[in-house]
Amino acid sequence: MADPTPPPSLPSVRSEVGRLRHVVVQPPGVALDRMLPRHIQHGSADYLLFDDLVHVPQAQAEHADLRMVLGAVAQVHLLEDMVTTVLDTDTGRDGVLGRVAALYDLPGDSLRRLRELDADALTQTLIVGTLGGTLDAPELFQPLPNLIFTRDLAAVTGDLVIVGNARMPARQRESVLTWAVVDHHPLFSGATVSPTSRRISQLRHSAPLTVEGGDVLVISEQVACIGASERTTWSMIVHLADELIESGFTSVLVVEMPKQRSSMHLDTVFTLADRDVCVVYPPLLTPGDPEESQVLRITRESSGKGTVVEALTGDLVACLADEGHPLQAVRCGGGHPVHARREQWTDGANYVALGPGVVVGYARNTHTAREMSRAGFRVVDPHGFMAEFQRDFQGDPDQLFGSGRRYAIHLQGSELSRGRGGPRCLTMPVVRD
């Protein structure tokens, strides 16, 4: 296990591929067990954003493998444990219950029953949706199966914490839990929180101002990318870009994306695998393709008082090169149009970095794996990686990242991918070197 001692600045993420130090995840559990066929019916009032029912034991095994490789280099924090820590304080508990009561217009009897629960039982109640959090207990709310995708809850961008404001009603209770953690958990002590995030959290209806962390990528200390997607709105991006530039970024590239479920976030079509390597869904870069994305740049006005939006020519990779960040593009699906679309749907472009050149993806995307191998990445399963990590690097992350060796660690992912999220979606980095 890596040294858990936090670095001086916490939280801080200045690169997608800097060595991971602290990361927040949420394992699959009873919330997924509670899902029924009505919860996967598009258009239903009960729709919970999954396309199929998940075999929970297999999803738990896949997530355990993810936590194992994350824990090789970083301290891994479980979101449910962080929520319990907060709910064990009077201030945290009162704040969460007040927000939940307002969100659901809870009757006094229901609120009284929640107040009587201890911190752990209240946490499970709020995640699972039943009183006490067991499968057969009385139902109070819909479950929160999407909580496993912690990336969308908050995005640490430079030294600024952007707290997600979910577009979909099924995820609104997740925002309540996220605010509790950001405001009261020691991991976020001293954090600089986006003023816009704070402001919209106080609005009961804020549909024009939505953002999820899957649309926010930190390219470097100077450049951030935000996807204008199905889940993140332009009006929110304009506010956030101003804050990011004020906090030290020189430019924010906005990727105008089709508003569709298949590419709901920027990180479903584009992620970084090393300082000079990206994994990309080819239609994003293909002129004339219906899924080609327009890139715009937001910078500070010459007066220094506002921002200016400029449409750029060329695709995202070309625009990043113009910003001083040339990238080798590894093609999701190997570039074949059929394989690309199939593997993008199962998160073939969604990688998360443990550090430079060491990333985690899904093994089911075999054509993408071959492309990663051609780009110089050793494709291994989690247990194979851990064996080499101990044998070749004595379990020392500094030796691993100093070796120049590249790894693509591929989880099985057959069940986790049913929720339309890959390893990047499943992780919320709080501190990177």
BAFIFI-907603 format. One record per residue (C-alpha): x, y, z; residue in one letter. Coordinates in Angstrom, 2 decimals. Layout:
! BAFIFI-907603
<x->X | y->Y | z->Z | res->a>
...
***
This chain:
! BAFIFI-907603
<x->0.00 | y->0.00 | z->0.00 | res->m>
<x->1.25 | y->3.47 | z->-0.87 | res->a>
<x->2.23 | y->5.99 | z->1.78 | res->d>
<x->-1.10 | y->7.60 | z->2.83 | res->p>
<x->0.51 | y->10.84 | z->3.99 | res->t>
<x->-1.19 | y->13.62 | z->2.04 | res->p>
<x->0.96 | y->16.13 | z->0.18 | res->p>
<x->0.90 | y->19.77 | z->1.35 | res->p>
<x->-1.74 | y->20.98 | z->-1.12 | res->s>
<x->-4.98 | y->19.08 | z->-0.85 | res->l>
<x->-6.98 | y->18.67 | z->-3.01 | res->p>
<x->-5.16 | y->19.33 | z->-6.28 | res->s>
<x->-5.20 | y->17.77 | z->-9.76 | res->v>
<x->-3.03 | y->19.46 | z->-12.38 | res->r>
<x->-2.86 | y->16.65 | z->-14.92 | res->s>
<x->-4.95 | y->13.65 | z->-15.93 | res->e>
<x->-1.85 | y->11.47 | z->-15.73 | res->v>
<x->0.05 | y->12.79 | z->-12.70 | res->g>
<x->0.73 | y->10.11 | z->-10.12 | res->r>
<x->-2.46 | y->9.38 | z->-8.19 | res->l>
<x->-2.27 | y->10.00 | z->-4.44 | res->r>
<x->-5.87 | y->10.09 | z->-3.14 | res->h>
<x->-8.94 | y->8.76 | z->-4.94 | res->v>
<x->-12.61 | y->8.28 | z->-3.98 | res->v>
<x->-14.59 | y->5.25 | z->-5.16 | res->v>
<x->-17.89 | y->3.59 | z->-4.26 | res->q>
<x->-18.22 | y->-0.21 | z->-4.52 | res->p>
<x->-21.37 | y->-1.79 | z->-5.99 | res->p>
<x->-23.80 | y->-3.02 | z->-3.34 | res->g>
<x->-27.42 | y->-3.29 | z->-2.31 | res->v>
<x->-28.44 | y->-0.24 | z->-4.35 | res->a>
<x->-27.69 | y->-2.28 | z->-7.48 | res->l>
<x->-29.45 | y->-5.33 | z->-6.01 | res->d>
<x->-32.61 | y->-3.22 | z->-5.66 | res->r>
<x->-32.83 | y->-2.44 | z->-9.36 | res->m>
<x->-35.84 | y->-3.96 | z->-11.16 | res->l>
<x->-36.80 | y->-4.14 | z->-14.85 | res->p>
<x->-38.80 | y->-0.90 | z->-14.51 | res->r>
<x->-35.59 | y->0.89 | z->-13.54 | res->h>
<x->-33.96 | y->0.17 | z->-16.94 | res->i>
<x->-36.87 | y->1.30 | z->-19.12 | res->q>
<x->-35.96 | y->4.49 | z->-20.98 | res->h>
<x->-38.62 | y->7.14 | z->-20.59 | res->g>
<x->-40.02 | y->5.63 | z->-17.41 | res->s>
<x->-40.39 | y->7.83 | z->-14.33 | res->a>
<x->-38.41 | y->5.13 | z->-12.51 | res->d>
<x->-35.54 | y->4.99 | z->-15.04 | res->y>
<x->-32.15 | y->4.86 | z->-13.26 | res->l>
<x->-29.82 | y->5.33 | z->-16.27 | res->l>
<x->-28.67 | y->1.71 | z->-16.57 | res->f>
<x->-29.33 | y->-0.27 | z->-19.75 | res->d>
<x->-29.50 | y->-3.67 | z->-18.08 | res->d>
<x->-29.69 | y->-5.33 | z->-14.68 | res->l>
<x->-26.25 | y->-5.98 | z->-13.23 | res->v>
<x->-25.03 | y->-9.27 | z->-11.77 | res->h>
<x->-23.91 | y->-7.67 | z->-8.54 | res->v>
<x->-21.39 | y->-10.29 | z->-7.27 | res->p>
<x->-19.47 | y->-10.10 | z->-10.55 | res->q>
<x->-19.59 | y->-6.28 | z->-10.51 | res->a>
<x->-18.22 | y->-6.35 | z->-6.96 | res->q>
<x->-15.37 | y->-8.63 | z->-8.01 | res->a>
<x->-14.50 | y->-6.33 | z->-10.92 | res->e>
<x->-14.58 | y->-3.29 | z->-8.63 | res->h>
<x->-12.39 | y->-5.07 | z->-6.08 | res->a>
<x->-9.78 | y->-5.54 | z->-8.83 | res->d>
<x->-10.00 | y->-1.83 | z->-9.61 | res->l>
<x->-9.47 | y->-0.91 | z->-5.96 | res->r>
<x->-6.53 | y->-3.32 | z->-5.77 | res->m>
<x->-4.59 | y->-1.63 | z->-8.58 | res->v>
<x->-5.53 | y->1.87 | z->-7.40 | res->l>
<x->-4.27 | y->0.95 | z->-3.94 | res->g>
<x->-0.88 | y->0.01 | z->-5.35 | res->a>
<x->-0.07 | y->3.70 | z->-5.78 | res->v>
<x->-2.70 | y->5.73 | z->-3.89 | res->a>
<x->-4.86 | y->5.91 | z->-0.80 | res->q>
<x->-8.32 | y->4.70 | z->-1.77 | res->v>
<x->-11.27 | y->6.27 | z->0.07 | res->h>
<x->-14.73 | y->4.67 | z->0.03 | res->l>
<x->-17.43 | y->7.27 | z->-0.45 | res->l>
<x->-19.86 | y->5.50 | z->1.86 | res->e>
<x->-17.27 | y->5.57 | z->4.66 | res->d>
<x->-16.72 | y->9.28 | z->4.09 | res->m>
<x->-20.47 | y->9.93 | z->4.23 | res->v>
<x->-20.72 | y->7.97 | z->7.48 | res->t>
<x->-17.91 | y->10.05 | z->8.98 | res->t>
<x->-19.84 | y->13.21 | z->8.12 | res->v>
<x->-23.19 | y->11.87 | z->9.37 | res->l>
<x->-21.54 | y->11.06 | z->12.69 | res->d>
<x->-21.37 | y->14.81 | z->13.34 | res->t>
<x->-24.36 | y->16.95 | z->14.31 | res->d>
<x->-23.58 | y->19.59 | z->11.67 | res->t>
<x->-23.17 | y->17.08 | z->8.87 | res->g>
<x->-26.24 | y->15.08 | z->9.82 | res->r>
<x->-28.48 | y->18.16 | z->10.15 | res->d>
<x->-27.31 | y->19.50 | z->6.81 | res->g>
<x->-27.93 | y->16.24 | z->4.93 | res->v>
<x->-31.32 | y->15.59 | z->6.48 | res->l>
<x->-32.41 | y->19.16 | z->5.80 | res->g>
<x->-31.47 | y->18.85 | z->2.11 | res->r>
<x->-33.08 | y->15.42 | z->1.75 | res->v>
<x->-36.26 | y->16.60 | z->3.44 | res->a>
<x->-36.48 | y->19.56 | z->1.05 | res->a>
<x->-35.69 | y->17.42 | z->-2.00 | res->l>
<x->-38.44 | y->14.92 | z->-1.30 | res->y>
<x->-40.87 | y->17.02 | z->0.78 | res->d>
<x->-40.54 | y->14.36 | z->3.48 | res->l>
<x->-43.39 | y->14.11 | z->5.99 | res->p>
<x->-42.43 | y->14.58 | z->9.62 | res->g>
<x->-42.79 | y->10.88 | z->10.47 | res->d>
<x->-40.30 | y->9.84 | z->7.79 | res->s>
<x->-37.83 | y->12.50 | z->8.87 | res->l>
<x->-38.16 | y->11.37 | z->12.49 | res->r>
<x->-37.33 | y->7.79 | z->11.53 | res->r>
<x->-34.24 | y->8.98 | z->9.66 | res->l>
<x->-33.08 | y->11.01 | z->12.67 | res->r>
<x->-33.28 | y->7.91 | z->14.87 | res->e>
<x->-30.78 | y->5.95 | z->12.74 | res->l>
<x->-27.09 | y->5.77 | z->13.62 | res->d>
<x->-24.59 | y->7.18 | z->11.11 | res->a>
<x->-23.87 | y->3.90 | z->9.32 | res->d>
<x->-27.55 | y->2.93 | z->8.99 | res->a>
<x->-28.41 | y->6.44 | z->7.78 | res->l>
<x->-25.68 | y->6.27 | z->5.14 | res->t>
<x->-27.00 | y->2.97 | z->3.83 | res->q>
<x->-30.57 | y->4.28 | z->3.92 | res->t>
<x->-29.62 | y->7.26 | z->1.76 | res->l>
<x->-27.69 | y->5.07 | z->-0.73 | res->i>
<x->-29.96 | y->2.04 | z->-0.92 | res->v>
<x->-33.26 | y->3.87 | z->-0.39 | res->g>
<x->-34.73 | y->1.54 | z->2.24 | res->t>
<x->-34.94 | y->2.18 | z->5.98 | res->l>
<x->-31.63 | y->0.91 | z->7.35 | res->g>
<x->-30.34 | y->0.03 | z->3.89 | res->g>
<x->-31.25 | y->-3.65 | z->3.70 | res->t>
<x->-32.89 | y->-5.19 | z->0.64 | res->l>
<x->-36.22 | y->-6.08 | z->2.27 | res->d>
<x->-36.70 | y->-3.04 | z->4.52 | res->a>
<x->-39.48 | y->-0.48 | z->3.90 | res->p>
<x->-38.76 | y->1.71 | z->0.87 | res->e>
<x->-38.26 | y->5.45 | z->1.33 | res->l>
<x->-36.52 | y->6.44 | z->-1.93 | res->f>
<x->-35.29 | y->5.06 | z->-5.22 | res->q>
<x->-31.82 | y->3.45 | z->-4.90 | res->p>
<x->-28.63 | y->5.23 | z->-6.03 | res->l>
<x->-26.94 | y->2.68 | z->-8.35 | res->p>
<x->-25.09 | y->5.45 | z->-10.21 | res->n>
<x->-23.19 | y->6.39 | z->-7.06 | res->l>
<x->-20.50 | y->3.93 | z->-8.18 | res->i>
<x->-19.59 | y->6.50 | z->-10.84 | res->f>
<x->-17.91 | y->8.88 | z->-8.40 | res->t>
<x->-16.19 | y->10.82 | z->-11.22 | res->r>
<x->-19.37 | y->12.76 | z->-11.89 | res->d>
<x->-19.91 | y->13.86 | z->-8.30 | res->l>
<x->-17.01 | y->16.31 | z->-8.16 | res->a>
<x->-14.06 | y->17.23 | z->-10.37 | res->a>
<x->-10.88 | y->18.57 | z->-8.81 | res->v>
<x->-9.56 | y->20.85 | z->-11.55 | res->t>
<x->-6.27 | y->22.46 | z->-10.66 | res->g>
<x->-6.93 | y->23.56 | z->-7.08 | res->d>
<x->-10.64 | y->24.19 | z->-7.69 | res->l>
<x->-13.29 | y->21.67 | z->-6.64 | res->v>
<x->-16.23 | y->21.66 | z->-9.06 | res->i>
<x->-19.14 | y->19.90 | z->-7.37 | res->v>
<x->-21.40 | y->18.21 | z->-9.89 | res->g>
<x->-24.93 | y->19.37 | z->-10.49 | res->n>
<x->-26.64 | y->16.35 | z->-12.03 | res->a>
<x->-28.73 | y->16.76 | z->-15.16 | res->r>
<x->-30.84 | y->13.67 | z->-14.42 | res->m>
<x->-33.27 | y->13.60 | z->-11.46 | res->p>
<x->-32.15 | y->10.05 | z->-10.64 | res->a>
<x->-28.82 | y->11.48 | z->-9.42 | res->r>
<x->-29.97 | y->14.47 | z->-7.37 | res->q>
<x->-29.62 | y->12.75 | z->-3.98 | res->r>
<x->-26.03 | y->11.96 | z->-4.91 | res->e>
<x->-25.35 | y->15.69 | z->-5.00 | res->s>
<x->-26.61 | y->16.01 | z->-1.42 | res->v>
<x->-24.13 | y->13.37 | z->-0.24 | res->l>
<x->-21.31 | y->14.93 | z->-2.26 | res->t>
<x->-21.83 | y->18.36 | z->-0.75 | res->w>
<x->-21.79 | y->16.82 | z->2.72 | res->a>
<x->-18.41 | y->15.21 | z->2.01 | res->v>
<x->-16.90 | y->18.29 | z->0.35 | res->v>
<x->-18.06 | y->20.57 | z->3.16 | res->d>
<x->-17.31 | y->18.38 | z->6.16 | res->h>
<x->-14.86 | y->15.54 | z->5.44 | res->h>
<x->-11.17 | y->16.06 | z->6.37 | res->p>
<x->-10.01 | y->14.97 | z->2.89 | res->l>
<x->-11.50 | y->18.20 | z->1.54 | res->f>
<x->-10.41 | y->20.46 | z->4.38 | res->s>
<x->-9.07 | y->23.69 | z->2.97 | res->g>
<x->-10.55 | y->22.97 | z->-0.46 | res->a>
<x->-11.40 | y->25.88 | z->-2.75 | res->t>
<x->-14.90 | y->25.17 | z->-4.00 | res->v>
<x->-16.29 | y->26.63 | z->-7.22 | res->s>
<x->-18.51 | y->29.61 | z->-6.28 | res->p>
<x->-20.86 | y->28.72 | z->-9.14 | res->t>
<x->-21.18 | y->25.16 | z->-7.82 | res->s>
<x->-22.00 | y->26.58 | z->-4.40 | res->r>
<x->-24.52 | y->29.04 | z->-5.78 | res->r>
<x->-26.50 | y->26.56 | z->-7.85 | res->i>
<x->-26.58 | y->24.02 | z->-5.01 | res->s>
<x->-28.87 | y->26.44 | z->-3.21 | res->q>
<x->-31.37 | y->26.53 | z->-6.07 | res->l>
<x->-34.25 | y->24.09 | z->-6.11 | res->r>
<x->-34.46 | y->24.20 | z->-9.92 | res->h>
<x->-31.14 | y->24.66 | z->-11.77 | res->s>
<x->-31.59 | y->22.72 | z->-15.03 | res->a>
<x->-29.80 | y->25.33 | z->-17.21 | res->p>
<x->-26.67 | y->25.04 | z->-15.03 | res->l>
<x->-25.63 | y->21.40 | z->-14.96 | res->t>
<x->-22.18 | y->19.80 | z->-14.96 | res->v>
<x->-20.83 | y->16.31 | z->-14.33 | res->e>
<x->-17.20 | y->15.40 | z->-13.77 | res->g>
<x->-17.00 | y->13.10 | z->-16.78 | res->g>
<x->-16.98 | y->16.23 | z->-18.93 | res->d>
<x->-14.02 | y->17.87 | z->-17.16 | res->v>
<x->-10.43 | y->16.91 | z->-18.10 | res->l>
<x->-7.24 | y->18.53 | z->-16.83 | res->v>
<x->-4.71 | y->18.53 | z->-19.67 | res->i>
<x->-2.06 | y->20.54 | z->-17.83 | res->s>
<x->-1.63 | y->23.40 | z->-15.42 | res->e>
<x->-2.51 | y->25.74 | z->-18.29 | res->q>
<x->-5.26 | y->23.94 | z->-20.22 | res->v>
<x->-8.51 | y->22.28 | z->-19.20 | res->a>
<x->-11.11 | y->20.66 | z->-21.46 | res->c>
<x->-14.85 | y->20.61 | z->-20.82 | res->i>
<x->-17.40 | y->18.72 | z->-22.89 | res->g>
<x->-20.62 | y->20.51 | z->-23.84 | res->a>
<x->-22.53 | y->17.26 | z->-23.74 | res->s>
<x->-25.86 | y->15.70 | z->-22.88 | res->e>
<x->-25.08 | y->16.31 | z->-19.21 | res->r>
<x->-23.09 | y->19.59 | z->-19.10 | res->t>
<x->-24.59 | y->22.85 | z->-20.36 | res->t>
<x->-22.95 | y->25.80 | z->-22.07 | res->w>
<x->-24.30 | y->28.24 | z->-19.50 | res->s>
<x->-22.51 | y->26.29 | z->-16.77 | res->m>
<x->-19.32 | y->26.01 | z->-18.82 | res->i>
<x->-19.12 | y->29.80 | z->-19.27 | res->v>
<x->-19.28 | y->30.33 | z->-15.49 | res->h>
<x->-16.76 | y->27.58 | z->-14.77 | res->l>
<x->-14.31 | y->28.73 | z->-17.45 | res->a>
<x->-14.17 | y->32.16 | z->-15.86 | res->d>
<x->-13.41 | y->30.59 | z->-12.49 | res->e>
<x->-10.79 | y->28.23 | z->-13.91 | res->l>
<x->-8.99 | y->31.05 | z->-15.67 | res->i>
<x->-9.16 | y->33.12 | z->-12.51 | res->e>
<x->-7.59 | y->30.18 | z->-10.63 | res->s>
<x->-4.60 | y->29.96 | z->-13.00 | res->g>
<x->-5.55 | y->28.17 | z->-16.22 | res->f>
<x->-4.77 | y->30.16 | z->-19.35 | res->t>
<x->-7.40 | y->28.54 | z->-21.59 | res->s>
<x->-10.38 | y->26.22 | z->-21.48 | res->v>
<x->-11.13 | y->24.18 | z->-24.59 | res->l>
<x->-14.83 | y->23.38 | z->-24.97 | res->v>
<x->-15.71 | y->20.30 | z->-27.00 | res->v>
<x->-19.18 | y->20.71 | z->-28.55 | res->e>
<x->-20.56 | y->17.16 | z->-28.60 | res->m>
<x->-23.71 | y->15.49 | z->-29.92 | res->p>
<x->-26.38 | y->15.42 | z->-27.22 | res->k>
<x->-26.77 | y->11.64 | z->-27.07 | res->q>
<x->-26.55 | y->8.84 | z->-24.56 | res->r>
<x->-23.77 | y->6.96 | z->-26.36 | res->s>
<x->-21.37 | y->9.85 | z->-25.71 | res->s>
<x->-22.93 | y->11.35 | z->-22.61 | res->m>
<x->-19.59 | y->12.76 | z->-21.35 | res->h>
<x->-16.33 | y->13.88 | z->-22.93 | res->l>
<x->-14.47 | y->11.05 | z->-21.21 | res->d>
<x->-16.59 | y->8.49 | z->-23.07 | res->t>
<x->-14.82 | y->9.54 | z->-26.28 | res->v>
<x->-11.47 | y->10.98 | z->-25.14 | res->f>
<x->-9.05 | y->10.34 | z->-22.26 | res->t>
<x->-5.30 | y->10.67 | z->-21.66 | res->l>
<x->-3.10 | y->7.59 | z->-21.24 | res->a>
<x->0.26 | y->9.37 | z->-20.87 | res->d>
<x->1.59 | y->12.90 | z->-21.14 | res->r>
<x->1.78 | y->12.49 | z->-24.90 | res->d>
<x->-0.83 | y->9.77 | z->-25.59 | res->v>
<x->-4.62 | y->9.92 | z->-25.74 | res->c>
<x->-7.30 | y->7.32 | z->-26.42 | res->v>
<x->-9.97 | y->8.69 | z->-28.72 | res->v>
<x->-13.17 | y->7.62 | z->-30.44 | res->y>
<x->-12.34 | y->8.20 | z->-34.15 | res->p>
<x->-15.62 | y->9.89 | z->-35.26 | res->p>
<x->-14.80 | y->12.69 | z->-32.81 | res->l>
<x->-11.93 | y->13.63 | z->-35.15 | res->l>
<x->-13.45 | y->12.74 | z->-38.52 | res->t>
<x->-14.54 | y->15.69 | z->-40.72 | res->p>
<x->-18.13 | y->15.35 | z->-41.81 | res->g>
<x->-18.99 | y->12.55 | z->-39.39 | res->d>
<x->-22.25 | y->13.18 | z->-37.49 | res->p>
<x->-20.32 | y->12.69 | z->-34.25 | res->e>
<x->-17.46 | y->15.06 | z->-35.14 | res->e>
<x->-16.95 | y->17.63 | z->-32.42 | res->s>
<x->-16.38 | y->21.35 | z->-32.80 | res->q>
<x->-13.74 | y->22.82 | z->-30.48 | res->v>
<x->-13.91 | y->26.31 | z->-29.00 | res->l>
<x->-11.45 | y->28.12 | z->-26.77 | res->r>
<x->-12.29 | y->30.37 | z->-23.83 | res->i>
<x->-9.56 | y->32.76 | z->-22.72 | res->t>
<x->-9.27 | y->35.98 | z->-20.74 | res->r>
<x->-10.09 | y->39.19 | z->-22.59 | res->e>
<x->-7.17 | y->41.52 | z->-23.17 | res->s>
<x->-8.73 | y->43.90 | z->-20.65 | res->s>
<x->-8.39 | y->41.17 | z->-18.04 | res->g>
<x->-11.98 | y->41.62 | z->-16.90 | res->k>
<x->-13.93 | y->38.99 | z->-18.81 | res->g>
<x->-13.61 | y->35.99 | z->-21.12 | res->t>
<x->-13.82 | y->35.58 | z->-24.87 | res->v>
<x->-15.01 | y->32.54 | z->-26.81 | res->v>
<x->-13.28 | y->31.66 | z->-30.08 | res->e>
<x->-14.20 | y->28.84 | z->-32.50 | res->a>
<x->-11.12 | y->26.86 | z->-33.53 | res->l>
<x->-10.37 | y->24.99 | z->-36.73 | res->t>
<x->-9.31 | y->21.38 | z->-36.62 | res->g>
<x->-10.20 | y->18.49 | z->-34.34 | res->d>
<x->-9.55 | y->18.21 | z->-30.60 | res->l>
<x->-6.14 | y->16.53 | z->-30.96 | res->v>
<x->-5.01 | y->19.19 | z->-33.45 | res->a>
<x->-6.29 | y->21.97 | z->-31.20 | res->c>
<x->-4.44 | y->20.56 | z->-28.20 | res->l>
<x->-1.25 | y->20.45 | z->-30.30 | res->a>
<x->-1.78 | y->24.12 | z->-31.10 | res->d>
<x->-2.05 | y->24.75 | z->-27.34 | res->e>
<x->1.36 | y->23.13 | z->-26.85 | res->g>
<x->0.20 | y->19.59 | z->-26.05 | res->h>
<x->0.84 | y->17.28 | z->-29.03 | res->p>
<x->-0.66 | y->13.83 | z->-28.54 | res->l>
<x->-0.38 | y->10.45 | z->-30.20 | res->q>
<x->-3.96 | y->9.25 | z->-30.72 | res->a>
<x->-4.77 | y->5.62 | z->-29.92 | res->v>
<x->-8.02 | y->4.78 | z->-31.69 | res->r>
<x->-10.87 | y->3.20 | z->-29.77 | res->c>
<x->-11.88 | y->0.02 | z->-31.58 | res->g>
<x->-8.70 | y->0.11 | z->-33.62 | res->g>
<x->-10.24 | y->2.65 | z->-35.97 | res->g>
<x->-12.62 | y->0.23 | z->-37.70 | res->h>
<x->-16.02 | y->1.99 | z->-37.82 | res->p>
<x->-17.98 | y->-1.00 | z->-36.50 | res->v>
<x->-15.51 | y->-1.95 | z->-33.77 | res->h>
<x->-15.12 | y->1.72 | z->-32.80 | res->a>
<x->-18.84 | y->2.20 | z->-32.22 | res->r>
<x->-19.27 | y->-1.10 | z->-30.38 | res->r>
<x->-16.30 | y->-0.54 | z->-28.09 | res->e>
<x->-17.06 | y->3.10 | z->-27.43 | res->q>
<x->-20.45 | y->1.94 | z->-26.13 | res->w>
<x->-18.61 | y->-0.29 | z->-23.63 | res->t>
<x->-16.17 | y->2.45 | z->-22.62 | res->d>
<x->-13.23 | y->1.55 | z->-24.82 | res->g>
<x->-12.03 | y->5.17 | z->-24.73 | res->a>
<x->-12.52 | y->5.57 | z->-20.97 | res->n>
<x->-9.14 | y->5.07 | z->-19.23 | res->y>
<x->-7.98 | y->6.34 | z->-15.86 | res->v>
<x->-4.28 | y->6.84 | z->-15.10 | res->a>
<x->-2.51 | y->5.61 | z->-11.99 | res->l>
<x->0.37 | y->7.76 | z->-13.20 | res->g>
<x->2.16 | y->8.55 | z->-16.45 | res->p>
<x->1.72 | y->5.66 | z->-18.89 | res->g>
<x->-0.02 | y->3.33 | z->-16.42 | res->v>
<x->-3.76 | y->3.23 | z->-17.06 | res->v>
<x->-6.81 | y->1.10 | z->-16.33 | res->v>
<x->-9.46 | y->0.14 | z->-18.89 | res->g>
<x->-11.84 | y->-2.71 | z->-19.75 | res->y>
<x->-10.66 | y->-6.04 | z->-21.18 | res->a>
<x->-13.85 | y->-6.58 | z->-23.18 | res->r>
<x->-12.66 | y->-3.92 | z->-25.67 | res->n>
<x->-10.26 | y->-6.23 | z->-27.48 | res->t>
<x->-9.64 | y->-4.13 | z->-30.59 | res->h>
<x->-8.77 | y->-1.11 | z->-28.44 | res->t>
<x->-6.42 | y->-3.34 | z->-26.43 | res->a>
<x->-4.56 | y->-4.31 | z->-29.58 | res->r>
<x->-4.22 | y->-0.65 | z->-30.50 | res->e>
<x->-2.85 | y->0.11 | z->-27.02 | res->m>
<x->-0.32 | y->-2.68 | z->-27.46 | res->s>
<x->0.81 | y->-1.22 | z->-30.78 | res->r>
<x->1.29 | y->2.12 | z->-29.00 | res->a>
<x->3.75 | y->0.53 | z->-26.58 | res->g>
<x->1.50 | y->-0.38 | z->-23.64 | res->f>
<x->1.86 | y->-3.78 | z->-22.03 | res->r>
<x->-1.72 | y->-5.09 | z->-21.78 | res->v>
<x->-2.20 | y->-7.09 | z->-18.56 | res->v>
<x->-4.99 | y->-8.09 | z->-16.22 | res->d>
<x->-5.03 | y->-6.65 | z->-12.67 | res->p>
<x->-3.43 | y->-9.68 | z->-11.02 | res->h>
<x->-0.75 | y->-9.90 | z->-13.70 | res->g>
<x->0.06 | y->-6.24 | z->-13.14 | res->f>
<x->0.30 | y->-6.67 | z->-9.37 | res->m>
<x->2.65 | y->-9.63 | z->-9.78 | res->a>
<x->4.95 | y->-7.61 | z->-12.06 | res->e>
<x->4.66 | y->-4.57 | z->-9.78 | res->f>
<x->5.99 | y->-6.60 | z->-6.86 | res->q>
<x->8.56 | y->-8.59 | z->-8.86 | res->r>
<x->10.03 | y->-5.85 | z->-11.06 | res->d>
<x->9.50 | y->-2.74 | z->-8.91 | res->f>
<x->9.38 | y->-4.16 | z->-5.36 | res->q>
<x->5.94 | y->-2.58 | z->-4.93 | res->g>
<x->7.46 | y->0.91 | z->-5.20 | res->d>
<x->5.41 | y->3.38 | z->-7.33 | res->p>
<x->8.44 | y->5.61 | z->-7.82 | res->d>
<x->10.30 | y->2.75 | z->-9.49 | res->q>
<x->7.25 | y->1.93 | z->-11.60 | res->l>
<x->6.74 | y->5.45 | z->-12.91 | res->f>
<x->10.46 | y->6.03 | z->-13.29 | res->g>
<x->10.94 | y->2.93 | z->-15.42 | res->s>
<x->9.42 | y->4.29 | z->-18.63 | res->g>
<x->7.39 | y->1.10 | z->-18.89 | res->r>
<x->3.79 | y->1.55 | z->-20.01 | res->r>
<x->0.87 | y->-0.59 | z->-18.82 | res->y>
<x->-2.75 | y->-0.88 | z->-19.89 | res->a>
<x->-4.34 | y->-2.77 | z->-16.99 | res->i>
<x->-7.60 | y->-4.25 | z->-18.24 | res->h>
<x->-10.37 | y->-5.19 | z->-15.83 | res->l>
<x->-12.92 | y->-7.68 | z->-17.07 | res->q>
<x->-15.65 | y->-5.03 | z->-16.96 | res->g>
<x->-18.50 | y->-7.17 | z->-18.28 | res->s>
<x->-20.88 | y->-6.07 | z->-15.49 | res->e>
<x->-19.57 | y->-2.64 | z->-14.51 | res->l>
<x->-19.90 | y->-1.50 | z->-18.12 | res->s>
<x->-23.67 | y->-2.14 | z->-18.07 | res->r>
<x->-24.03 | y->1.16 | z->-16.23 | res->g>
<x->-22.36 | y->2.98 | z->-19.14 | res->r>
<x->-19.21 | y->3.90 | z->-17.28 | res->g>
<x->-15.56 | y->2.87 | z->-17.45 | res->g>
<x->-12.67 | y->3.06 | z->-14.96 | res->p>
<x->-12.38 | y->6.84 | z->-15.26 | res->r>
<x->-16.08 | y->7.14 | z->-14.46 | res->c>
<x->-15.61 | y->4.91 | z->-11.41 | res->l>
<x->-12.92 | y->7.10 | z->-9.82 | res->t>
<x->-12.78 | y->10.59 | z->-8.34 | res->m>
<x->-9.12 | y->11.65 | z->-8.05 | res->p>
<x->-8.67 | y->14.20 | z->-5.29 | res->v>
<x->-4.88 | y->14.53 | z->-5.31 | res->v>
<x->-2.37 | y->13.88 | z->-8.11 | res->r>
<x->1.28 | y->14.85 | z->-8.28 | res->d>
***
